[in-house]
Amino acid sequence: MAEELEQGTNNNTGSAESGTPQEQNTNDSGTLLGGNPDGANQEEQQSVPEPIKYDFAPAFEGGVVDENIANEFSKLLNGVGATQEQAVEMAKFGSKYGTDLVTAYEEQRQQAEMKQYAAYAEHTKEVLGAKFDETVAQASVGVEAVEKEIPNIREILSQNGLGNRVEVIQLFAQIANMAGEDNNSNSGKAGSTNISEEERAKMLYPSMSK
């Protein structure tokens, strides 16, 4: 009988002891290290600063800024914690860099065009051979004839190297022939002028006479 009472006492003690850690775990679950990160998240959320709304107007002439670009750039700068002054300086650098790129591209494009125009002229000389000067002079008369109806024809011919292409020169030479036949002047030759055909050709096609 005494043994049973002793065992019962031991069992009750064990239950009490086993219950104690459970109550401690319940209390610990509300601590920062007890497996509940909510408290830590709340602290972090409270410490996040408001994003800066940068003013990029001082970085550009006239103060005109594309809103979409400004918003995207602001996100980037907020990500690195840039100040307003730093944002303006970076915007100035980006603007200058972009302008330099465009300028360099435009210069390369113009150089490539001039090279192509010169190639057209060389090809024309090769195709026409000994008749080069004569054909160009005749084509200049055709240009004068067309100019009466199309005043800006010379401007058109100066674009894209068009006036140096052999096909165009031959075309205007034919126009001069047809104009001469219609006018039936100067023994069937295309038109009459107060300057020589060579001088006229130099005036119309200066790049071809070099």
BELVEN-V498230 format. One line per field, one symbol per residue. ss: DSSP state (a for helix, b for strand, c for the rest). phi: phi as a letter, one per 40 degrees, with the letter a starting at -180 (. if undefined). burial: 1 if it has 16 or more other ideal C-beta (glycine too) atoms within 10 Angstrom, else 0. A space follows every 10 residues. Layout:
BEGIN
ss=???
phi=???
burial=???
END
This chain:
BEGIN
ss=caaaaaaaaa aaaaaaaaaa aaaaaaaacc cccccccaaa aaaaaaaccc ccccccaaac aaacccaaaa aaaaaaaaac cccaaaaaaa aaaaaaaaaa aaaaaaaaaa aaaaaaaaaa aaaaaaaaaa aaaaaaaaaa aaaaaaaccc ccaaaaaaaa aaaacaaaaa aaaaaaaaaa aaaccaaacc ccccccaaaa aaaacaaaac
phi=.ccccccccc cccccccccc cccccccccc ccbcgbcdcc cccccccccc ccccbcdccb cggcbccccc cccccccccb gccccccccc cccccccccc cccccccccc cccccccccc ccccccccfc cccccccccc cccccccccb dccccccccf gccccccccc cccccccccc cccfbffgcc gbacbccccc ccccbccccc
burial=0000000000 0000000000 0000000000 0000000000 0000000000 0001010010 0000100001 0011001100 0100001101 1000000000 0000000000 0000001001 1001000100 0100111111 1111110000 0010001100 1011110111 0110111011 0000000001 1000001001 1101100100
END
